[in-house]
Amino acid sequence: MFFYVFVANKTMKEANKIKRTAIDIVISTRNKDIRKETNALALQLCHEEIQIVAGGFFVIDYPLLFEMMAACSTYIVITIQFIDVNL
């Protein structure tokens, strides 16, 4: 699970770096058509955060991993308490 979260997080970071690259292309190009298209792309990228989402329900990132670990730890503690009561 950690591997999937790591890859998703790394991919999101790299995808969000494209914003700066698109802006650099807009600044450096002289062709009006290319400038117009890259400007539209840069504006769209700047207004939207690129995220990897599982089925539209939640973002796959490190906080998700920590929440899952916390939930598992809680269930383990509760299970241990029930085992101690029954013995």
C-alpha positions in Angstrom: 0.0 0.0 0.0 2.8 2.3 0.8 4.3 1.9 -2.7 1.0 2.9 -4.3 0.7 6.0 -2.1 4.3 6.9 -2.8 3.9 6.6 -6.6 0.7 8.5 -6.6 2.2 11.3 -4.5 5.3 11.5 -6.7 3.2 11.5 -9.8 1.0 14.4 -8.5 4.1 16.4 -7.6 5.6 15.9 -11.1 2.3 16.7 -12.8 1.9 19.9 -10.9 5.4 20.9 -12.0 4.1 21.1 -15.6 2.4 24.4 -14.6 5.7 26.2 -14.5 6.9 24.6 -17.7 3.7 25.7 -19.6 4.2 29.2 -18.3 7.8 29.2 -19.5 6.7 28.1 -22.9 4.2 30.9 -23.1 6.9 33.4 -22.2 9.6 32.1 -24.5 7.6 31.3 -27.7 7.1 33.7 -30.5 4.5 31.8 -32.5 1.0 33.3 -31.8 -0.8 30.0 -32.2 1.5 28.1 -29.9 1.4 30.9 -27.4 -2.4 31.0 -27.4 -2.7 27.2 -26.9 -0.1 27.0 -24.2 -1.6 30.1 -22.5 -4.9 28.3 -22.3 -3.2 25.2 -20.9 -1.3 27.2 -18.4 -4.4 29.0 -17.2 -6.3 25.7 -16.8 -3.4 24.0 -15.0 -3.0 27.0 -12.6 -6.7 26.9 -11.6 -6.9 23.1 -11.0 -4.8 21.0 -8.7 -3.8 17.7 -10.3 -4.8 14.8 -8.0 -5.1 11.1 -8.2 -8.5 10.1 -6.9 -9.8 6.6 -6.2 -13.3 6.3 -7.8 -14.1 10.0 -7.1 -14.2 9.3 -3.3 -10.8 10.2 -1.9 -7.4 11.4 -2.9 -4.6 8.9 -2.8 -1.9 10.6 -0.8 0.1 10.3 2.5 -2.7 11.5 4.8 -4.9 8.7 3.4 -2.1 6.2 4.4 -1.9 7.7 7.9 -5.7 7.5 8.3 -5.7 3.9 7.3 -2.8 3.1 9.7 -4.7 4.9 12.5 -7.9 3.0 11.8 -6.0 -0.3 11.8 -4.3 0.6 15.1 -7.6 1.5 16.7 -9.2 -1.8 15.6 -6.2 -3.7 16.9 -6.4 -2.0 20.3 -10.1 -2.7 20.6 -9.6 -6.3 19.6 -6.9 -6.7 22.2 -9.2 -5.2 24.9 -11.9 -7.7 24.0 -9.4 -10.6 24.1 -8.3 -9.5 27.6 -11.9 -9.3 28.8 -12.8 -12.8 27.6 -9.7 -14.5 29.3 
